[in-house]
Protein backbone atom coordinates (compact mmCIF):
# COMPACT_ATOMS: atom_id res chain seq x y z
CA UNK A 1 0.00 0.00 0.00
CA UNK A 2 2.85 2.44 0.57
CA UNK A 3 3.75 2.42 -3.15
CA UNK A 4 1.25 5.17 -3.97
CA UNK A 5 2.93 8.10 -5.69
CA UNK A 6 0.21 10.16 -7.36
CA UNK A 7 -1.56 13.12 -5.82
CA UNK A 8 -4.97 11.54 -6.45
CA UNK A 9 -4.77 8.55 -4.16
CA UNK A 10 -7.20 6.86 -1.84
CA UNK A 11 -8.48 3.68 -0.27
CA UNK A 12 -11.90 2.02 -0.28
CA UNK A 13 -12.12 0.01 2.93
CA UNK A 14 -14.14 -3.20 3.30
CA UNK A 15 -14.61 -3.63 -0.45
CA UNK A 16 -13.90 -7.01 -2.06
CA UNK A 17 -15.72 -6.34 -5.34
CA UNK A 18 -13.45 -3.48 -6.40
CA UNK A 19 -16.31 -1.64 -8.09
CA UNK A 20 -15.75 1.73 -6.43
CA UNK A 21 -11.98 1.33 -6.62
CA UNK A 22 -12.12 0.64 -10.35
CA UNK A 23 -14.53 3.52 -11.00
CA UNK A 24 -11.98 5.91 -9.49
CA UNK A 25 -9.06 4.25 -11.24
CA UNK A 26 -10.85 4.70 -14.57
CA UNK A 27 -10.77 8.43 -13.87
CA UNK A 28 -7.04 8.56 -13.14
CA UNK A 29 -6.96 7.91 -9.40
CA UNK A 30 -4.45 5.65 -7.71
CA UNK A 31 -7.26 4.07 -5.74
CA UNK A 32 -6.86 0.91 -3.68
CA UNK A 33 -9.26 -1.39 -1.86
CA UNK A 34 -8.82 -3.26 1.39
CA UNK A 35 -10.82 -6.12 2.85
CA UNK A 36 -10.43 -9.29 4.88
CA UNK A 37 -11.52 -11.13 1.71
CA UNK A 38 -9.54 -11.52 -1.47
CA UNK A 39 -10.46 -9.22 -4.34
CA UNK A 40 -12.99 -10.83 -6.70
CA UNK A 41 -10.93 -9.95 -9.74
CA UNK A 42 -7.51 -10.67 -8.22
CA UNK A 43 -6.57 -7.01 -8.63
CA UNK A 44 -3.01 -5.95 -7.75
CA UNK A 45 -4.57 -2.83 -6.23
CA UNK A 46 -6.23 -4.71 -3.38
CA UNK A 47 -4.83 -5.50 0.05
CA UNK A 48 -6.22 -8.41 2.03
CA UNK A 49 -5.93 -7.12 5.56
CA UNK A 50 -7.81 -5.70 8.51
CA UNK A 51 -8.96 -2.20 7.61
CA UNK A 52 -7.93 -0.62 10.90
CA UNK A 53 -4.37 -1.99 10.58
CA UNK A 54 -3.95 -0.98 6.94
CA UNK A 55 -5.22 2.51 7.69
CA UNK A 56 -2.25 3.25 9.92
CA UNK A 57 0.13 2.49 7.04
CA UNK A 58 -1.87 4.05 4.24
CA UNK A 59 -4.05 6.77 5.70
CA UNK A 60 -1.78 9.78 5.65
CA UNK A 61 -1.20 9.34 1.90
CA UNK A 62 -4.89 9.29 0.99
CA UNK A 63 -6.71 12.16 -0.69
CA UNK A 64 -10.03 10.47 0.15
CA UNK A 65 -11.43 7.24 1.55
CA UNK A 66 -14.58 5.17 1.45
CA UNK A 67 -15.84 2.83 4.17
CA UNK A 68 -18.26 -0.01 3.31
CA UNK A 69 -18.43 -1.50 6.79
CA UNK A 70 -20.28 -4.86 7.16
CA UNK A 71 -23.90 -4.18 8.09
CA UNK A 72 -24.83 -7.58 9.57
CA UNK A 73 -25.61 -6.20 13.04
CA UNK A 74 -26.57 -2.66 12.02
CA UNK A 75 -29.31 -2.85 9.41
CA UNK A 76 -32.84 -1.89 10.37
CA UNK A 77 -34.32 -4.46 7.99
CA UNK A 78 -32.69 -7.21 10.06
CA UNK A 79 -33.27 -5.77 13.52
CA UNK A 80 -35.49 -8.72 14.49
CA UNK A 81 -32.37 -10.88 14.62
CA UNK A 82 -31.11 -8.74 17.50
CA UNK A 83 -33.98 -10.42 19.34
CA UNK A 84 -33.14 -13.90 18.10
CA UNK A 85 -35.62 -13.56 15.23
CA UNK A 86 -38.67 -13.30 17.47
CA UNK A 87 -39.84 -12.15 20.87
CA UNK A 88 -38.89 -9.03 22.82
CA UNK A 89 -35.70 -10.11 24.65
CA UNK A 90 -32.41 -9.01 23.13
CA UNK A 91 -29.98 -11.74 22.16
CA UNK A 92 -26.86 -10.99 24.27
CA UNK A 93 -24.51 -12.66 21.76
CA UNK A 94 -25.79 -10.55 18.90
CA UNK A 95 -25.62 -7.41 21.00
CA UNK A 96 -21.98 -8.21 21.80
CA UNK A 97 -21.23 -8.79 18.12
CA UNK A 98 -22.87 -5.47 17.29
CA UNK A 99 -20.76 -3.71 19.91
CA UNK A 100 -17.59 -5.39 18.61
CA UNK A 101 -18.46 -4.19 15.10
CA UNK A 102 -19.16 -0.68 16.41
CA UNK A 103 -15.74 -0.65 18.07
CA UNK A 104 -13.98 -1.53 14.82
CA UNK A 105 -15.99 0.93 12.75
CA UNK A 106 -15.53 3.86 15.10
CA UNK A 107 -11.81 3.14 15.41
CA UNK A 108 -11.48 3.40 11.64
CA UNK A 109 -13.68 6.50 11.29
CA UNK A 110 -11.95 8.29 14.16
CA UNK A 111 -8.57 7.73 12.54
CA UNK A 112 -9.86 9.12 9.24
CA UNK A 113 -11.17 12.16 11.11
CA UNK A 114 -7.80 12.61 12.82
CA UNK A 115 -6.05 12.46 9.44
CA UNK A 116 -8.58 15.04 8.13
CA UNK A 117 -9.24 12.85 5.09
CA UNK A 118 -12.48 13.43 3.14
CA UNK A 119 -14.46 10.21 3.35
CA UNK A 120 -17.85 8.58 3.04
CA UNK A 121 -19.30 5.79 5.16
CA UNK A 122 -21.86 3.61 3.39
CA UNK A 123 -24.43 1.38 5.08
CA UNK A 124 -28.13 0.52 4.88
CA UNK A 125 -30.68 2.30 7.06
CA UNK A 126 -29.61 1.57 10.65
CA UNK A 127 -31.64 0.48 13.62
CA UNK A 128 -31.62 2.74 16.68
CA UNK A 129 -29.41 0.54 18.85
CA UNK A 130 -26.56 0.58 16.35
CA UNK A 131 -26.85 4.32 15.77
CA UNK A 132 -26.83 5.03 19.51
CA UNK A 133 -23.83 2.76 20.07
CA UNK A 134 -21.86 4.48 17.30
CA UNK A 135 -22.70 7.96 18.61
CA UNK A 136 -21.65 6.94 22.13
CA UNK A 137 -18.17 6.15 20.83
CA UNK A 138 -18.01 8.78 18.09
CA UNK A 139 -20.17 11.90 18.67
CA UNK A 140 -19.33 13.14 15.14
CA UNK A 141 -21.77 10.58 13.79
CA UNK A 142 -24.81 12.29 15.33
CA UNK A 143 -24.55 15.44 13.21
CA UNK A 144 -22.68 14.05 10.20
CA UNK A 145 -24.04 15.01 6.78
CA UNK A 146 -26.27 12.16 5.68
CA UNK A 147 -27.81 11.25 2.35
CA UNK A 148 -30.19 8.40 1.53
CA UNK A 149 -30.19 7.23 -2.07
CA UNK A 150 -31.85 4.53 -4.16
CA UNK A 151 -30.69 2.68 -7.31
CA UNK A 152 -33.50 4.32 -9.28
CA UNK A 153 -31.98 7.72 -8.44
CA UNK A 154 -29.21 6.67 -10.85
CA UNK A 155 -31.31 4.97 -13.53
CA UNK A 156 -31.34 1.40 -12.20
CA UNK A 157 -34.88 0.00 -11.88
CA UNK A 158 -34.36 -1.41 -8.42
CA UNK A 159 -34.94 -0.31 -4.85
CA UNK A 160 -32.40 -0.58 -2.04
CA UNK A 161 -32.10 2.30 0.40
CA UNK A 162 -28.45 3.16 0.95
CA UNK A 163 -27.25 5.72 3.47
CA UNK A 164 -24.09 7.79 3.04
CA UNK A 165 -22.52 9.64 5.96
CA UNK A 166 -20.18 12.27 4.55
CA UNK A 167 -17.12 14.09 5.86
CA UNK A 168 -15.78 16.92 3.69
CA UNK A 169 -17.65 15.54 0.67
CA UNK A 170 -20.84 16.94 -0.89
CA UNK A 171 -24.07 15.03 -1.29
CA UNK A 172 -24.26 13.21 -4.59
CA UNK A 173 -26.38 14.78 -7.30
CA UNK A 174 -28.91 12.19 -8.39
CA UNK A 175 -30.07 11.70 -11.95
CA UNK A 176 -33.75 11.22 -11.10
CA UNK A 177 -35.59 12.73 -8.15
CA UNK A 178 -38.63 10.45 -8.32
CA UNK A 179 -39.45 6.88 -9.27
CA UNK A 180 -41.70 8.15 -12.05
CA UNK A 181 -38.90 10.27 -13.57
CA UNK A 182 -36.74 7.16 -13.72
CA UNK A 183 -39.55 5.02 -15.16
CA UNK A 184 -40.26 7.54 -17.93
CA UNK A 185 -36.56 7.90 -18.78
CA UNK A 186 -36.21 4.12 -19.04
CA UNK A 187 -39.40 3.95 -21.15
CA UNK A 188 -41.02 1.46 -18.80
CA UNK A 189 -44.80 0.88 -18.56
CA UNK A 190 -46.73 2.39 -15.68
CA UNK A 191 -48.53 -0.91 -15.13
CA UNK A 192 -47.63 -4.52 -15.72
CA UNK A 193 -51.03 -6.11 -16.22
CA UNK A 194 -53.07 -4.48 -13.49
CA UNK A 195 -50.13 -4.09 -11.11
CA UNK A 196 -48.32 -0.78 -10.71
CA UNK A 197 -44.80 -1.13 -12.07
CA UNK A 198 -42.48 -0.45 -9.14
CA UNK A 199 -38.69 -0.81 -8.89
CA UNK A 200 -37.78 -4.38 -7.97
CA UNK A 201 -36.21 -5.08 -4.59
CA UNK A 202 -33.64 -7.35 -6.26
CA UNK A 203 -31.29 -7.24 -3.29
CA UNK A 204 -33.91 -8.46 -0.81
CA UNK A 205 -35.47 -11.00 -3.19
CA UNK A 206 -32.18 -12.76 -3.87
CA UNK A 207 -32.45 -16.52 -3.36
CA UNK A 208 -31.01 -17.82 -0.08
CA UNK A 209 -27.45 -19.06 -0.48
CA UNK A 210 -24.16 -19.03 1.46
CA UNK A 211 -22.88 -16.12 -0.63
CA UNK A 212 -26.09 -14.07 -0.80
CA UNK A 213 -24.56 -11.47 1.53
CA UNK A 214 -21.82 -10.90 -1.03
CA UNK A 215 -24.32 -10.26 -3.83
CA UNK A 216 -26.21 -7.85 -1.58
CA UNK A 217 -23.09 -5.93 -0.54
CA UNK A 218 -21.75 -5.07 -4.01
CA UNK A 219 -22.01 -1.41 -4.98
CA UNK A 220 -24.07 -0.85 -8.12
CA UNK A 221 -21.84 0.22 -11.03
CA UNK A 222 -24.01 3.30 -11.67
CA UNK A 223 -23.51 4.47 -8.07
CA UNK A 224 -19.78 3.75 -8.14
CA UNK A 225 -19.49 5.77 -11.35
CA UNK A 226 -21.37 8.70 -9.80
CA UNK A 227 -19.10 8.64 -6.74
CA UNK A 228 -15.95 8.65 -8.86
CA UNK A 229 -17.16 11.35 -11.22
CA UNK A 230 -18.72 13.75 -8.72
CA UNK A 231 -16.42 13.37 -5.73
CA UNK A 232 -13.35 12.98 -7.92
CA UNK A 233 -14.14 16.22 -9.75
CA UNK A 234 -14.99 18.01 -6.50
CA UNK A 235 -11.69 17.06 -4.83
CA UNK A 236 -9.79 18.40 -7.85
CA UNK A 237 -11.78 21.63 -8.06
CA UNK A 238 -11.37 25.04 -6.46
CA UNK A 239 -14.41 24.26 -4.28
CA UNK A 240 -12.33 21.92 -2.15
CA UNK A 241 -9.81 23.21 0.36
CA UNK A 242 -7.21 20.55 1.29
C-alpha positions in Angstrom: 0.0 0.0 0.0 2.8 2.4 0.6 3.7 2.4 -3.1 1.3 5.2 -4.0 2.9 8.1 -5.7 0.2 10.2 -7.4 -1.6 13.1 -5.8 -5.0 11.5 -6.5 -4.8 8.5 -4.2 -7.2 6.9 -1.8 -8.5 3.7 -0.3 -11.9 2.0 -0.3 -12.1 0.0 2.9 -14.1 -3.2 3.3 -14.6 -3.6 -0.5 -13.9 -7.0 -2.1 -15.7 -6.3 -5.3 -13.5 -3.5 -6.4 -16.3 -1.6 -8.1 -15.7 1.7 -6.4 -12.0 1.3 -6.6 -12.1 0.6 -10.3 -14.5 3.5 -11.0 -12.0 5.9 -9.5 -9.1 4.3 -11.2 -10.9 4.7 -14.6 -10.8 8.4 -13.9 -7.0 8.6 -13.1 -7.0 7.9 -9.4 -4.4 5.6 -7.7 -7.3 4.1 -5.7 -6.9 0.9 -3.7 -9.3 -1.4 -1.9 -8.8 -3.3 1.4 -10.8 -6.1 2.8 -10.4 -9.3 4.9 -11.5 -11.1 1.7 -9.5 -11.5 -1.5 -10.5 -9.2 -4.3 -13.0 -10.8 -6.7 -10.9 -9.9 -9.7 -7.5 -10.7 -8.2 -6.6 -7.0 -8.6 -3.0 -6.0 -7.8 -4.6 -2.8 -6.2 -6.2 -4.7 -3.4 -4.8 -5.5 0.1 -6.2 -8.4 2.0 -5.9 -7.1 5.6 -7.8 -5.7 8.5 -9.0 -2.2 7.6 -7.9 -0.6 10.9 -4.4 -2.0 10.6 -4.0 -1.0 6.9 -5.2 2.5 7.7 -2.3 3.2 9.9 0.1 2.5 7.0 -1.9 4.1 4.2 -4.1 6.8 5.7 -1.8 9.8 5.7 -1.2 9.3 1.9 -4.9 9.3 1.0 -6.7 12.2 -0.7 -10.0 10.5 0.1 -11.4 7.2 1.5 -14.6 5.2 1.5 -15.8 2.8 4.2 -18.3 0.0 3.3 -18.4 -1.5 6.8 -20.3 -4.9 7.2 -23.9 -4.2 8.1 -24.8 -7.6 9.6 -25.6 -6.2 13.0 -26.6 -2.7 12.0 -29.3 -2.8 9.4 -32.8 -1.9 10.4 -34.3 -4.5 8.0 -32.7 -7.2 10.1 -33.3 -5.8 13.5 -35.5 -8.7 14.5 -32.4 -10.9 14.6 -31.1 -8.7 17.5 -34.0 -10.4 19.3 -33.1 -13.9 18.1 -35.6 -13.6 15.2 -38.7 -13.3 17.5 -39.8 -12.2 20.9 -38.9 -9.0 22.8 -35.7 -10.1 24.7 -32.4 -9.0 23.1 -30.0 -11.7 22.2 -26.9 -11.0 24.3 -24.5 -12.7 21.8 -25.8 -10.5 18.9 -25.6 -7.4 21.0 -22.0 -8.2 21.8 -21.2 -8.8 18.1 -22.9 -5.5 17.3 -20.8 -3.7 19.9 -17.6 -5.4 18.6 -18.5 -4.2 15.1 -19.2 -0.7 16.4 -15.7 -0.7 18.1 -14.0 -1.5 14.8 -16.0 0.9 12.8 -15.5 3.9 15.1 -11.8 3.1 15.4 -11.5 3.4 11.6 -13.7 6.5 11.3 -12.0 8.3 14.2 -8.6 7.7 12.5 -9.9 9.1 9.2 -11.2 12.2 11.1 -7.8 12.6 12.8 -6.1 12.5 9.4 -8.6 15.0 8.1 -9.2 12.8 5.1 -12.5 13.4 3.1 -14.5 10.2 3.4 -17.8 8.6 3.0 -19.3 5.8 5.2 -21.9 3.6 3.4 -24.4 1.4 5.1 -28.1 0.5 4.9 -30.7 2.3 7.1 -29.6 1.6 10.6 -31.6 0.5 13.6 -31.6 2.7 16.7 -29.4 0.5 18.8 -26.6 0.6 16.3 -26.9 4.3 15.8 -26.8 5.0 19.5 -23.8 2.8 20.1 -21.9 4.5 17.3 -22.7 8.0 18.6 -21.7 6.9 22.1 -18.2 6.1 20.8 -18.0 8.8 18.1 -20.2 11.9 18.7 -19.3 13.1 15.1 -21.8 10.6 13.8 -24.8 12.3 15.3 -24.6 15.4 13.2 -22.7 14.1 10.2 -24.0 15.0 6.8 -26.3 12.2 5.7 -27.8 11.2 2.3 -30.2 8.4 1.5 -30.2 7.2 -2.1 -31.8 4.5 -4.2 -30.7 2.7 -7.3 -33.5 4.3 -9.3 -32.0 7.7 -8.4 -29.2 6.7 -10.9 -31.3 5.0 -13.5 -31.3 1.4 -12.2 -34.9 0.0 -11.9 -34.4 -1.4 -8.4 -34.9 -0.3 -4.9 -32.4 -0.6 -2.0 -32.1 2.3 0.4 -28.5 3.2 0.9 -27.2 5.7 3.5 -24.1 7.8 3.0 -22.5 9.6 6.0 -20.2 12.3 4.6 -17.1 14.1 5.9 -15.8 16.9 3.7 -17.6 15.5 0.7 -20.8 16.9 -0.9 -24.1 15.0 -1.3 -24.3 13.2 -4.6 -26.4 14.8 -7.3 -28.9 12.2 -8.4 -30.1 11.7 -11.9 -33.7 11.2 -11.1 -35.6 12.7 -8.1 -38.6 10.5 -8.3 -39.5 6.9 -9.3 -41.7 8.2 -12.0 -38.9 10.3 -13.6 -36.7 7.2 -13.7 -39.6 5.0 -15.2 -40.3 7.5 -17.9 -36.6 7.9 -18.8 -36.2 4.1 -19.0 -39.4 4.0 -21.1 -41.0 1.5 -18.8 -44.8 0.9 -18.6 -46.7 2.4 -15.7 -48.5 -0.9 -15.1 -47.6 -4.5 -15.7 -51.0 -6.1 -16.2 -53.1 -4.5 -13.5 -50.1 -4.1 -11.1 -48.3 -0.8 -10.7 -44.8 -1.1 -12.1 -42.5 -0.5 -9.1 -38.7 -0.8 -8.9 -37.8 -4.4 -8.0 -36.2 -5.1 -4.6 -33.6 -7.3 -6.3 -31.3 -7.2 -3.3 -33.9 -8.5 -0.8 -35.5 -11.0 -3.2 -32.2 -12.8 -3.9 -32.4 -16.5 -3.4 -31.0 -17.8 -0.1 -27.4 -19.1 -0.5 -24.2 -19.0 1.5 -22.9 -16.1 -0.6 -26.1 -14.1 -0.8 -24.6 -11.5 1.5 -21.8 -10.9 -1.0 -24.3 -10.3 -3.8 -26.2 -7.9 -1.6 -23.1 -5.9 -0.5 -21.7 -5.1 -4.0 -22.0 -1.4 -5.0 -24.1 -0.8 -8.1 -21.8 0.2 -11.0 -24.0 3.3 -11.7 -23.5 4.5 -8.1 -19.8 3.7 -8.1 -19.5 5.8 -11.4 -21.4 8.7 -9.8 -19.1 8.6 -6.7 -15.9 8.6 -8.9 -17.2 11.4 -11.2 -18.7 13.8 -8.7 -16.4 13.4 -5.7 -13.4 13.0 -7.9 -14.1 16.2 -9.8 -15.0 18.0 -6.5 -11.7 17.1 -4.8 -9.8 18.4 -7.8 -11.8 21.6 -8.1 -11.4 25.0 -6.5 -14.4 24.3 -4.3 -12.3 21.9 -2.2 -9.8 23.2 0.4 -7.2 20.6 1.3 
